[in-house]
Amino acid sequence: MNTLGHIDLTILFVDVNDFCNVFIPAWLQSLLPDEKSQRMRESTMHPSEVMTILILFHSSGFRSLKNFYLYYVSSALGKAFPKLVSYNRFVELEKSVLIPLTAYLNTRRVTSRGIAFVDSTKLQVCHNRRIPNHKTFKEFAARGKTSVDWFYGFKLHIIIDDQGELVYFLLTPGNIDDRKALRKIVKELKGKLFGDKSYISAELKETLWKQGVQLITTVRKNMKEVFLENFDKILLRKRFLIETVIGQLKNICQLEHTRHRSLINFMVNVICALVAYSWKTKKPSLNLRDWKGKDVNLLFMEENNIFFLPTF
């Protein structure tokens, strides 16, 4: 078994290759209605090979794609990828798999079963001192503010379930309000959604309630305490789960770095980090649903009282 990081190479490649065999022909057919009038040159490496190597990199622990490709893939995985191209050519091929990677990431999402957590994290593209001279993302990035400091770049908005699985995600410029982004990613969500103070809004809460989503947030110091059931109080204190997920995305899956030279490569990096995380076998979890080997709605037991998770 050839395993790198937390991903088995064979299982990953088979899954990615099966997806590409279905998606890419349909995608190309939509781009080229008349195949006879245009000609597309096939690359030496298949898109599924490029996608697999990129995903492996984000679970490998390597900090440099160049070192990973030249000193690990070329030597240790040469038999698995017999048609390897030069590193410069491989970087060029990254751009060609952006759309398939995005579509593949959507297949890795799960449907929330009643409990979800939402948060956003900054993706800084350069140091604040270099903002006036930064050109790569000049037309796309923006200055934003976190609870700690200001930054220049983007925001990644994430919704996960109680098992640490990805439910929704959205990438926006750094100056987009979290509440505005939330409106765009909860269209199909049902149940309870827990967030921090940045999502406080009576109007947003009412709007989401009409959609079948109960938004529950922490309160500011100058606000009155809001009555919450014990069920909601305990889950609100468990909101650290999504912060743990974000920490793993940044520290293990290399979600953020400041060496991007194009918007497309930046997008590929973000998507591959999310895909690599989705392949983790042991994700941060509240362990609410695993009881005697069955997927049940038992939440917790306290003083011989059993509280059950509402079914939506």
C-alpha positions as CSV (number, residue, x, y, z in Angstrom):
1,M,0.0,0.0,0.0
2,N,1.5,3.3,-1.1
3,T,0.4,5.9,1.4
4,L,1.5,9.5,1.6
5,G,0.4,11.6,4.6
6,H,-3.2,10.5,5.3
7,I,-4.1,9.5,1.7
8,D,-3.6,6.1,-0.1
9,L,-2.3,6.9,-3.6
10,T,-4.1,4.0,-5.3
11,I,-7.5,4.8,-3.8
12,L,-7.1,8.5,-4.5
13,F,-6.0,8.0,-8.1
14,V,-8.8,5.5,-8.9
15,D,-11.4,7.9,-7.5
16,V,-10.0,11.0,-9.3
17,N,-9.6,9.0,-12.6
18,D,-13.1,7.7,-12.5
19,F,-14.4,11.2,-12.0
20,C,-12.3,12.6,-14.8
21,N,-13.4,9.9,-17.2
22,V,-17.0,11.1,-16.7
23,F,-16.6,14.8,-16.2
24,I,-13.9,15.8,-18.7
25,P,-15.5,14.5,-21.9
26,A,-18.8,16.2,-21.0
27,W,-17.0,19.4,-20.1
28,L,-15.0,19.4,-23.4
29,Q,-18.1,18.6,-25.4
30,S,-19.8,21.7,-23.9
31,L,-16.8,23.8,-24.9
32,L,-16.5,22.4,-28.3
33,P,-19.9,21.7,-29.9
34,D,-18.3,21.0,-33.2
35,E,-15.2,18.8,-32.6
36,K,-14.4,18.8,-36.3
37,S,-13.9,22.5,-36.5
38,Q,-11.4,22.6,-33.7
39,R,-8.6,20.5,-32.5
40,M,-7.4,20.0,-28.9
41,R,-3.9,18.7,-28.3
42,E,-3.7,16.0,-25.5
43,S,-1.1,16.5,-22.8
44,T,1.5,13.9,-22.0
45,M,0.1,13.6,-18.5
46,H,-3.6,12.9,-18.0
47,P,-5.6,15.5,-16.0
48,S,-6.3,12.8,-13.4
49,E,-2.5,12.4,-12.8
50,V,-2.0,16.1,-12.4
51,M,-4.9,16.4,-10.0
52,T,-3.7,13.4,-8.0
53,I,-0.2,14.8,-7.6
54,L,-1.5,18.2,-6.5
55,I,-3.8,16.7,-3.9
56,L,-1.0,14.5,-2.6
57,F,1.2,17.5,-2.2
58,H,-1.3,19.1,0.1
59,S,-1.3,16.1,2.4
60,S,2.4,15.3,2.2
61,G,3.9,17.7,4.7
62,F,6.2,19.3,2.0
63,R,6.2,23.1,2.0
64,S,7.4,23.5,-1.5
65,L,5.6,22.0,-4.6
66,K,8.9,22.2,-6.5
67,N,10.8,20.1,-3.9
68,F,7.9,17.7,-3.7
69,Y,7.8,17.2,-7.4
70,L,11.5,17.1,-8.1
71,Y,12.7,15.1,-5.1
72,Y,9.8,12.9,-4.1
73,V,7.4,12.4,-7.1
74,S,10.1,11.9,-9.6
75,S,12.0,9.4,-7.5
76,A,9.6,7.6,-5.2
77,L,6.5,7.8,-7.5
78,G,8.2,7.5,-10.9
79,K,6.6,4.0,-11.5
80,A,3.2,5.2,-10.6
81,F,3.5,8.2,-13.0
82,P,5.6,7.0,-15.9
83,K,4.9,10.0,-18.1
84,L,6.1,12.7,-15.8
85,V,6.8,16.1,-17.4
86,S,9.3,18.7,-16.4
87,Y,8.4,20.8,-13.3
88,N,7.9,24.0,-15.4
89,R,5.5,22.1,-17.7
90,F,3.7,20.7,-14.7
91,V,3.1,24.2,-13.3
92,E,1.6,25.1,-16.6
93,L,-0.7,22.1,-16.5
94,E,-2.1,23.2,-13.1
95,K,-4.2,25.9,-14.9
96,S,-5.8,23.3,-17.1
97,V,-7.3,21.3,-14.2
98,L,-8.8,24.2,-12.3
99,I,-12.4,23.4,-13.5
100,P,-12.2,19.6,-13.0
101,L,-10.7,20.2,-9.5
102,T,-13.5,22.6,-8.6
103,A,-16.1,20.1,-9.8
104,Y,-14.4,17.2,-8.0
105,L,-14.3,19.2,-4.8
106,N,-18.1,19.5,-5.0
107,T,-18.4,15.8,-5.0
108,R,-16.5,15.7,-1.7
109,R,-19.0,17.8,0.1
110,V,-21.6,16.3,2.4
111,T,-25.2,17.2,3.3
112,S,-25.7,18.6,6.8
113,R,-27.9,16.5,9.0
114,G,-29.1,19.2,11.4
115,I,-26.0,20.6,13.0
116,A,-23.5,22.9,11.3
117,F,-20.8,25.4,12.2
118,V,-19.8,28.4,10.2
119,D,-16.7,30.6,10.2
120,S,-14.4,32.5,7.9
121,T,-10.6,32.7,7.8
122,K,-8.2,35.1,6.1
123,L,-6.0,34.1,3.2
124,Q,-3.3,36.7,3.2
125,V,-1.5,37.1,-0.1
126,C,1.3,39.5,1.0
127,H,2.7,41.3,4.0
128,N,0.9,44.5,4.9
129,R,4.1,46.5,4.1
130,R,4.1,45.2,0.6
131,I,0.4,46.1,-0.2
132,P,1.2,49.2,-2.3
133,N,3.7,47.3,-4.5
134,H,1.6,44.1,-4.8
135,K,0.4,43.5,-8.4
136,T,-0.6,39.8,-8.7
137,F,-4.0,40.2,-7.0
138,K,-4.4,43.9,-7.4
139,E,-7.8,43.6,-9.2
140,F,-9.1,40.8,-7.0
141,A,-7.9,41.0,-3.4
142,A,-8.9,43.6,-0.8
143,R,-8.0,44.8,2.6
144,G,-10.0,43.2,5.4
145,K,-10.0,43.1,9.2
146,T,-10.0,40.1,11.6
147,S,-10.5,40.2,15.3
148,V,-6.7,40.5,15.5
149,D,-5.4,42.8,12.8
150,W,-5.8,44.0,9.2
151,F,-4.7,42.0,6.2
152,Y,-4.7,42.1,2.4
153,G,-6.1,39.1,0.5
154,F,-9.2,37.0,0.5
155,K,-11.6,35.3,2.9
156,L,-12.6,31.6,2.9
157,H,-16.0,31.1,4.3
158,I,-16.6,27.5,5.5
159,I,-19.6,25.5,6.9
160,I,-18.9,22.1,8.4
161,D,-21.1,19.5,10.1
162,D,-20.6,18.0,13.6
163,Q,-18.3,15.3,12.0
164,G,-15.9,17.9,10.7
165,E,-17.0,17.3,7.0
166,L,-17.2,20.1,4.5
167,V,-20.7,21.2,3.8
168,Y,-20.3,24.6,2.0
169,F,-17.4,26.9,1.1
170,L,-17.1,30.3,-0.5
171,L,-14.1,32.4,-1.5
172,T,-14.5,36.2,-1.4
173,P,-12.3,39.3,-1.3
174,G,-11.1,40.2,2.2
175,N,-13.5,43.2,2.6
176,I,-16.7,41.1,2.3
177,D,-18.8,41.0,5.4
178,D,-19.3,37.5,6.8
179,R,-23.1,38.0,7.0
180,K,-23.3,38.9,3.4
181,A,-21.3,35.8,2.4
182,L,-23.4,33.6,4.6
183,R,-26.6,34.5,2.7
184,K,-25.0,33.0,-0.4
185,I,-24.0,29.6,1.1
186,V,-27.0,28.6,3.1
187,K,-29.6,28.2,0.4
188,E,-29.8,24.4,0.8
189,L,-28.9,24.2,4.5
190,K,-31.5,23.0,7.1
191,G,-31.3,22.8,10.9
192,K,-29.1,24.6,13.4
193,L,-26.2,26.8,12.4
194,F,-23.7,28.0,15.0
195,G,-21.4,31.0,14.4
196,D,-19.4,33.7,16.3
197,K,-20.2,37.4,16.9
198,S,-19.5,38.4,13.3
199,Y,-22.8,36.8,12.2
200,I,-25.0,38.7,14.7
201,S,-27.9,40.3,12.8
202,A,-31.6,40.2,13.6
203,E,-32.5,40.6,10.0
204,L,-30.2,37.7,8.9
205,K,-31.5,35.5,11.7
206,E,-35.1,36.1,10.6
207,T,-34.3,35.5,6.9
208,L,-32.5,32.2,7.7
209,W,-35.4,31.1,9.9
210,K,-37.8,31.4,7.0
211,Q,-35.4,29.1,5.0
212,G,-35.4,26.5,7.8
213,V,-32.1,27.5,9.4
214,Q,-31.8,28.5,13.0
215,L,-28.8,30.8,13.4
216,I,-27.3,30.7,16.9
217,T,-24.4,33.0,17.7
218,T,-22.4,34.2,20.7
219,V,-23.3,37.6,22.0
220,R,-21.3,40.8,22.5
221,K,-20.5,42.2,25.9
222,N,-22.9,45.1,25.5
223,M,-25.8,42.8,24.5
224,K,-28.4,41.2,26.7
225,E,-28.1,37.4,27.2
226,V,-30.3,35.5,24.8
227,F,-32.3,32.5,26.2
228,L,-31.0,29.3,24.8
229,E,-31.9,25.7,25.5
230,N,-29.3,23.5,27.1
231,F,-29.0,21.7,23.8
232,D,-28.0,24.9,22.0
233,K,-25.8,26.2,24.8
234,I,-23.6,23.1,24.8
235,L,-23.3,23.0,21.0
236,L,-22.4,26.7,21.0
237,R,-19.5,26.0,23.3
238,K,-18.4,23.3,20.9
239,R,-17.9,25.9,18.1
240,F,-14.2,25.5,18.5
241,L,-14.6,22.5,16.2
242,I,-14.6,24.7,13.0
243,E,-11.6,26.6,14.3
244,T,-9.7,23.3,14.6
245,V,-10.7,22.4,11.1
246,I,-9.4,25.8,9.8
247,G,-6.2,25.2,11.8
248,Q,-5.6,21.9,10.0
249,L,-6.4,23.4,6.7
250,K,-3.7,26.0,7.2
251,N,-1.0,24.0,9.1
252,I,-1.4,20.6,7.5
253,C,-3.0,21.1,4.1
254,Q,-1.2,24.4,3.4
255,L,-4.2,26.4,2.6
256,E,-2.4,29.7,2.9
257,H,0.9,31.0,1.6
258,T,2.1,34.3,0.0
259,R,4.1,33.0,-3.0
260,H,1.4,32.8,-5.6
261,R,2.2,34.2,-9.1
262,S,-1.3,34.1,-10.6
263,L,-5.0,34.0,-9.6
264,I,-5.5,30.6,-11.1
265,N,-2.6,29.0,-9.2
266,F,-4.0,30.6,-6.0
267,M,-7.4,29.0,-6.8
268,V,-5.9,25.6,-7.5
269,N,-4.0,25.8,-4.2
270,V,-7.1,26.6,-2.2
271,I,-9.2,23.9,-3.9
272,C,-6.5,21.2,-3.5
273,A,-6.1,22.0,0.2
274,L,-9.9,21.5,0.7
275,V,-9.8,18.3,-1.3
276,A,-6.8,17.0,0.7
277,Y,-8.7,17.7,3.9
278,S,-11.8,15.9,2.7
279,W,-9.7,12.8,2.3
280,K,-8.5,12.8,5.9
281,T,-9.7,9.6,7.6
282,K,-9.7,11.2,11.1
283,K,-11.3,14.6,11.1
284,P,-12.0,16.7,14.1
285,S,-15.4,15.6,15.3
286,L,-17.9,16.0,18.2
287,N,-18.6,12.2,18.1
288,L,-22.4,12.8,18.5
289,R,-23.6,10.2,16.1
290,D,-21.5,7.1,16.8
291,W,-23.2,5.1,19.5
292,K,-22.9,1.3,19.5
293,G,-21.9,1.4,15.9
294,K,-25.1,3.0,14.7
295,D,-25.8,6.4,13.2
296,V,-28.3,7.7,15.8
297,N,-29.4,11.1,17.0
298,L,-28.2,10.8,20.5
299,L,-26.4,14.0,21.7
300,F,-25.4,13.6,25.3
301,M,-26.4,12.2,28.6
302,E,-26.4,14.3,31.8
303,E,-27.8,13.3,35.2
304,N,-29.7,10.4,33.6
305,N,-31.5,12.7,31.2
306,I,-31.1,11.9,27.5
307,F,-31.3,14.7,25.0
308,F,-32.0,13.9,21.3
309,L,-30.9,15.8,18.2
310,P,-33.9,17.1,16.3
311,T,-34.5,15.5,13.0
312,F,-34.9,17.9,10.0
